[in-house]
Structure formats: C-alpha cells, structure tokens
Amino acid sequence: MLKRVSRRTRNYIILIILLMGLWLLLSGMYDLFHTSMGVISVTAVVWLNRKLLQKRFFPPHRKEPPRLRVIYLHYSYFPWLFWQIITSALHVARVILSPKNIDTSLLFFKTKLPTNTGKVILANSITITPGTLTIDLSDDEFLVHALTRQSAEGIRSGDFPSRSGKLYGLDPQGFISAMKVIQSADEI
C-alpha cells in the first residue's frame, strides 16, 4: 500500500513536471540524451532553490493580515482620492500663477498600516495628489515633500493615512505617530 504523499512533496513534483514541460517545449529535442539532461537540470534547479520555494510558495502557517476591502476601495476611496486630486490640482495651479505662496516642507511620519500593500497604496495616493510627493518609504516610516502648507494638511490631519486604514476595515484613529514637519533646511 502506498503512503500518502505530503502536500509539499506533491507541489515539488508538480513544479518539476511543469518545468520539464517548459524544457521540452523550448528545447525541441526529444531524444534520450536531451530529455535526461532536462530532468537532471530541472531537478537540480528545484533542489538548489528549495529554501526559496519553501518561503515563497509554502510559507509556514501564520496569522493572515487583514484583507483589502475592494468595495470600499471602489465606491469610497477612489471617489475621495479623485476629489483630492482635483482640488489639489486647482491649488497647485493657483500657486504656479502666484509663486510667492510656495512654502515647501518635509513631513516625516510613521503609520500603523498592517500590510505593505496598504503602505504602498498610501504612498502612491500621496504622490499622485498634486503638490505632494512621497520621497521615501521604509517599514512604517514615510518622508513626504509638500509644496505648500495646504498641500501638507491632508497628511498632517491624518486624513490620508486614516482613509488607507479604512481600506482594511481598521479603526482610523491613531494611524499617524511621530509626525515631524521640517519647514526649512536649518531644521534637518
């Protein structure tokens, strides 16, 4: 009687079969020598990358991060972001026509967003809004450049991070910690 094959072993076998099929398709040689070289090569590649495959395709069981709420994204977040882009574009147009209103600043802040996807959504939302630019994102820390004080207000007030937190159904309070605003080069 055959023992049941573990899920991980079954996935390795499926991966070897798929890679072998790709080998045969790309090589176009179906004789014994080339097929045996393909089997050896594919098996060696899978064996040499087993630790990478275990982390990527067979991760250990862990608590799943909150899921992105797609309905909120489409029906609430996108319209809000679109409105922010429109109003910011009009504000930047006024600043361009009257450059004396330029008052740049850098904002350093930390967020408590649960996933990297949420952090990237926040960084991209800030960047596509005229007048602000996410310069750096590492772990939970953001560095944002703002053209004027009004451009920075959505970040200072916590509106952008809290809306990004709502994408995951999280409480919007306290998403920003350690906010530091630098108005001039002397403060760096």
Secondary structure, DSSP 8 states (H G I E B T S, - for coil): ------HHHHHHHHHHHHHHHHHHHHH---SHHHHHHHHHHHHHHHHHTHHHHHHHHS-----------HHHIIIIIHHHHHHHHHHHHHHHHHHHHSGGG---EEEEEEE--SSHHHHHHHHHHHHHSTTEEEEEEETTEEEEEESSHHHHHHHHTTHHHHHHHHTTT---TT-EEEEEEE-SGGG-
